[in-house]
Amino acid sequence: NSQGYPCALIEIQDRCFQPYDALGTMRNEAILKARQGWEYLCMVDSDVLPQPDVLVRLINYADTQGRPIVVPFVEEPGTQKPLHGPEQKKFTGAHKIRWTVLSFLLFRTSIFNPFPDGRFFDNAIGADEGYHFQRLHDFGHSISLMSDVVVPTQSAPTYPLTTMRLSQADFNTFWAQKKE
């Protein structure tokens, strides 16, 4: 708001009964709320540690370049592995990419117009980042990665489908650790 962009912060209530089972529902709820008069929707997961100026930098870029989807360079803790593809290096400017983790995203709300009921995201089990961004690509949208804006996360991503291949004991241990 202090930089001239009217904005509001809304925390979407956790709708999951099992770990990660309703993340799509929560993201769809954010779309519905954002389409009630907002030009942009910025989704930020709770494990992301953005600098205070990240949102303004992304909106400035989206406005000046006419980009509908802009994301920062999100990296995995410890390894600093980039969590997008095709992989780009940090601090090399803007790049078009095909997918990124759903940790920190800036969307122009108009890209969701083909989904009048707000249902764009499927729920986490069976619908990953590649799937969501392929859908956007099919509607003519590409993602702009700002590699000069680096956003770390507190934990490595969890891929729910991968846990289905674990033994029952390892599955239970994994989710117990995540819950803790």
TORLUM-858705 format. One record per residue (C-alpha): residue in three letters; z, y, x. Coordinates in nm, 3 decimals, m for minus. Layout:
BEGIN
@rest->Ala; w->Z; v->Y; u->X;
...
REM end
This chain:
BEGIN
@rest->Asn; w->0.000; v->0.000; u->0.000;
@rest->Ser; w->0.082; v->0.243; u->0.283;
@rest->Gln; w->m0.270; v->0.194; u->0.424;
@rest->Gly; w->m0.441; v->0.299; u->0.100;
@rest->Tyr; w->m0.497; v->m0.044; u->m0.052;
@rest->Pro; w->m0.307; v->m0.099; u->m0.376;
@rest->Cys; w->m0.156; v->m0.445; u->m0.354;
@rest->Ala; w->0.110; v->m0.673; u->m0.498;
@rest->Leu; w->0.290; v->m0.978; u->m0.366;
@rest->Ile; w->0.325; v->m1.269; u->m0.604;
@rest->Glu; w->0.484; v->m1.599; u->m0.510;
@rest->Ile; w->0.341; v->m1.887; u->m0.710;
@rest->Gln; w->0.606; v->m2.130; u->m0.830;
@rest->Asp; w->0.596; v->m2.472; u->m0.665;
@rest->Arg; w->0.435; v->m2.702; u->m0.920;
@rest->Cys; w->0.444; v->m3.020; u->m0.708;
@rest->Phe; w->0.628; v->m3.330; u->m0.828;
@rest->Gln; w->0.522; v->m3.532; u->m0.525;
@rest->Pro; w->0.451; v->m3.366; u->m0.190;
@rest->Tyr; w->0.125; v->m3.168; u->m0.207;
@rest->Asp; w->0.018; v->m3.311; u->m0.545;
@rest->Ala; w->m0.034; v->m2.975; u->m0.721;
@rest->Leu; w->m0.140; v->m2.732; u->m0.449;
@rest->Gly; w->m0.476; v->m2.690; u->m0.622;
@rest->Thr; w->m0.303; v->m2.599; u->m0.947;
@rest->Met; w->m0.097; v->m2.337; u->m0.764;
@rest->Arg; w->m0.406; v->m2.192; u->m0.595;
@rest->Asn; w->m0.592; v->m2.184; u->m0.928;
@rest->Glu; w->m0.299; v->m1.994; u->m1.079;
@rest->Ala; w->m0.334; v->m1.739; u->m0.798;
@rest->Ile; w->m0.704; v->m1.701; u->m0.884;
@rest->Leu; w->m0.621; v->m1.635; u->m1.251;
@rest->Lys; w->m0.361; v->m1.373; u->m1.157;
@rest->Ala; w->m0.589; v->m1.202; u->m0.903;
@rest->Arg; w->m0.878; v->m1.178; u->m1.149;
@rest->Gln; w->m0.660; v->m0.962; u->m1.372;
@rest->Gly; w->m0.780; v->m0.642; u->m1.208;
@rest->Trp; w->m0.764; v->m0.710; u->m0.832;
@rest->Glu; w->m1.064; v->m0.689; u->m0.599;
@rest->Tyr; w->m0.921; v->m0.926; u->m0.339;
@rest->Leu; w->m0.704; v->m1.233; u->m0.335;
@rest->Cys; w->m0.519; v->m1.320; u->m0.016;
@rest->Met; w->m0.361; v->m1.667; u->m0.014;
@rest->Val; w->m0.091; v->m1.725; u->0.245;
@rest->Asp; w->0.091; v->m2.054; u->0.286;
@rest->Ser; w->0.463; v->m2.045; u->0.353;
@rest->Asp; w->0.435; v->m2.180; u->0.710;
@rest->Val; w->0.207; v->m1.898; u->0.836;
@rest->Leu; w->0.335; v->m1.620; u->1.064;
@rest->Pro; w->0.092; v->m1.325; u->1.029;
@rest->Gln; w->0.134; v->m0.994; u->1.207;
@rest->Pro; w->0.201; v->m0.698; u->0.973;
@rest->Asp; w->m0.154; v->m0.555; u->1.010;
@rest->Val; w->m0.352; v->m0.876; u->0.947;
@rest->Leu; w->m0.429; v->m0.814; u->0.580;
@rest->Val; w->m0.548; v->m0.456; u->0.640;
@rest->Arg; w->m0.771; v->m0.571; u->0.928;
@rest->Leu; w->m0.928; v->m0.844; u->0.715;
@rest->Ile; w->m0.986; v->m0.612; u->0.417;
@rest->Asn; w->m1.138; v->m0.344; u->0.642;
@rest->Tyr; w->m1.379; v->m0.600; u->0.783;
@rest->Ala; w->m1.463; v->m0.742; u->0.439;
@rest->Asp; w->m1.532; v->m0.390; u->0.307;
@rest->Thr; w->m1.739; v->m0.263; u->0.599;
@rest->Gln; w->m1.941; v->m0.583; u->0.643;
@rest->Gly; w->m1.969; v->m0.682; u->0.276;
@rest->Arg; w->m1.816; v->m1.024; u->0.342;
@rest->Pro; w->m1.669; v->m1.213; u->0.042;
@rest->Ile; w->m1.451; v->m1.457; u->0.240;
@rest->Val; w->m1.273; v->m1.351; u->0.559;
@rest->Val; w->m1.020; v->m1.555; u->0.752;
@rest->Pro; w->m0.820; v->m1.509; u->1.071;
@rest->Phe; w->m0.815; v->m1.751; u->1.361;
@rest->Val; w->m0.543; v->m1.998; u->1.258;
@rest->Glu; w->m0.413; v->m2.221; u->1.532;
@rest->Glu; w->m0.193; v->m2.524; u->1.543;
@rest->Pro; w->0.147; v->m2.476; u->1.705;
@rest->Gly; w->0.195; v->m2.632; u->2.047;
@rest->Thr; w->m0.171; v->m2.720; u->2.104;
@rest->Gln; w->m0.320; v->m2.384; u->1.995;
@rest->Lys; w->m0.603; v->m2.595; u->1.854;
@rest->Pro; w->m0.828; v->m2.391; u->1.623;
@rest->Leu; w->m0.809; v->m2.511; u->1.264;
@rest->His; w->m1.166; v->m2.435; u->1.155;
@rest->Gly; w->m1.519; v->m2.558; u->1.217;
@rest->Pro; w->m1.751; v->m2.532; u->1.385;
@rest->Glu; w->m1.495; v->m2.450; u->1.648;
@rest->Gln; w->m1.501; v->m2.099; u->1.794;
@rest->Lys; w->m1.302; v->m1.944; u->2.078;
@rest->Lys; w->m1.035; v->m1.679; u->2.027;
@rest->Phe; w->m1.118; v->m1.313; u->2.086;
@rest->Thr; w->m1.497; v->m1.352; u->2.061;
@rest->Gly; w->m1.558; v->m1.141; u->1.751;
@rest->Ala; w->m1.675; v->m1.247; u->1.406;
@rest->His; w->m1.842; v->m1.582; u->1.338;
@rest->Lys; w->m1.975; v->m1.766; u->1.037;
@rest->Ile; w->m1.796; v->m2.098; u->0.994;
@rest->Arg; w->m1.824; v->m2.386; u->0.745;
@rest->Trp; w->m1.455; v->m2.463; u->0.682;
@rest->Thr; w->m1.102; v->m2.358; u->0.769;
@rest->Val; w->m0.753; v->m2.466; u->0.676;
@rest->Leu; w->m0.623; v->m2.312; u->0.355;
@rest->Ser; w->m0.331; v->m2.145; u->0.536;
@rest->Phe; w->m0.448; v->m1.780; u->0.521;
@rest->Leu; w->m0.757; v->m1.678; u->0.322;
@rest->Leu; w->m0.896; v->m1.349; u->0.193;
@rest->Phe; w->m1.138; v->m1.380; u->m0.100;
@rest->Arg; w->m1.323; v->m1.118; u->m0.299;
@rest->Thr; w->m1.218; v->m1.227; u->m0.648;
@rest->Ser; w->m1.575; v->m1.203; u->m0.783;
@rest->Ile; w->m1.671; v->m1.521; u->m0.597;
@rest->Phe; w->m1.470; v->m1.712; u->m0.857;
@rest->Asn; w->m1.674; v->m1.573; u->m1.150;
@rest->Pro; w->m1.861; v->m1.905; u->m1.192;
@rest->Phe; w->m1.521; v->m2.059; u->m1.275;
@rest->Pro; w->m1.411; v->m1.863; u->m1.586;
@rest->Asp; w->m1.112; v->m2.092; u->m1.644;
@rest->Gly; w->m0.996; v->m2.031; u->m1.285;
@rest->Arg; w->m1.031; v->m2.398; u->m1.190;
@rest->Phe; w->m1.188; v->m2.391; u->m0.848;
@rest->Phe; w->m0.940; v->m2.588; u->m0.638;
@rest->Asp; w->m0.881; v->m2.955; u->m0.704;
@rest->Asn; w->m0.543; v->m3.092; u->m0.615;
@rest->Ala; w->m0.466; v->m3.193; u->m0.260;
@rest->Ile; w->m0.506; v->m3.567; u->m0.291;
@rest->Gly; w->m0.878; v->m3.626; u->m0.240;
@rest->Ala; w->m0.995; v->m3.265; u->m0.209;
@rest->Asp; w->m0.980; v->m3.117; u->0.137;
@rest->Glu; w->m1.095; v->m2.796; u->0.304;
@rest->Gly; w->m1.444; v->m2.926; u->0.375;
@rest->Tyr; w->m1.493; v->m3.005; u->0.006;
@rest->His; w->m1.376; v->m2.663; u->m0.113;
@rest->Phe; w->m1.589; v->m2.469; u->0.132;
@rest->Gln; w->m1.893; v->m2.687; u->0.061;
@rest->Arg; w->m1.858; v->m2.582; u->m0.305;
@rest->Leu; w->m1.847; v->m2.214; u->m0.202;
@rest->His; w->m2.146; v->m2.265; u->0.028;
@rest->Asp; w->m2.338; v->m2.417; u->m0.264;
@rest->Phe; w->m2.278; v->m2.092; u->m0.454;
@rest->Gly; w->m2.420; v->m1.893; u->m0.160;
@rest->His; w->m2.095; v->m1.790; u->0.010;
@rest->Ser; w->m2.015; v->m1.822; u->0.376;
@rest->Ile; w->m1.686; v->m1.775; u->0.557;
@rest->Ser; w->m1.639; v->m1.503; u->0.817;
@rest->Leu; w->m1.391; v->m1.592; u->1.088;
@rest->Met; w->m1.233; v->m1.297; u->1.268;
@rest->Ser; w->m1.148; v->m1.463; u->1.599;
@rest->Asp; w->m0.974; v->m1.147; u->1.722;
@rest->Val; w->m0.707; v->m1.184; u->1.451;
@rest->Val; w->m0.491; v->m1.481; u->1.552;
@rest->Val; w->m0.238; v->m1.622; u->1.306;
@rest->Pro; w->m0.005; v->m1.900; u->1.422;
@rest->Thr; w->0.159; v->m2.154; u->1.193;
@rest->Gln; w->0.506; v->m2.304; u->1.215;
@rest->Ser; w->0.388; v->m2.661; u->1.174;
@rest->Ala; w->0.077; v->m2.874; u->1.216;
@rest->Pro; w->m0.127; v->m2.934; u->0.900;
@rest->Thr; w->m0.049; v->m3.234; u->0.683;
@rest->Tyr; w->m0.339; v->m3.437; u->0.553;
@rest->Pro; w->m0.207; v->m3.630; u->0.249;
@rest->Leu; w->m0.492; v->m3.883; u->0.243;
@rest->Thr; w->m0.414; v->m3.986; u->0.601;
@rest->Thr; w->m0.062; v->m4.085; u->0.500;
@rest->Met; w->m0.205; v->m4.335; u->0.251;
@rest->Arg; w->m0.313; v->m4.550; u->0.547;
@rest->Leu; w->0.043; v->m4.584; u->0.678;
@rest->Ser; w->0.266; v->m4.882; u->0.614;
@rest->Gln; w->0.511; v->m4.828; u->0.328;
@rest->Ala; w->0.799; v->m4.783; u->0.574;
@rest->Asp; w->0.606; v->m4.529; u->0.786;
@rest->Phe; w->0.486; v->m4.352; u->0.469;
@rest->Asn; w->0.845; v->m4.315; u->0.344;
@rest->Thr; w->0.968; v->m4.199; u->0.688;
@rest->Phe; w->0.686; v->m3.943; u->0.719;
@rest->Trp; w->0.751; v->m3.786; u->0.377;
@rest->Ala; w->1.127; v->m3.791; u->0.428;
@rest->Gln; w->1.079; v->m3.592; u->0.751;
@rest->Lys; w->0.845; v->m3.345; u->0.577;
@rest->Lys; w->1.092; v->m3.304; u->0.292;
@rest->Glu; w->1.376; v->m3.242; u->0.540;
REM end
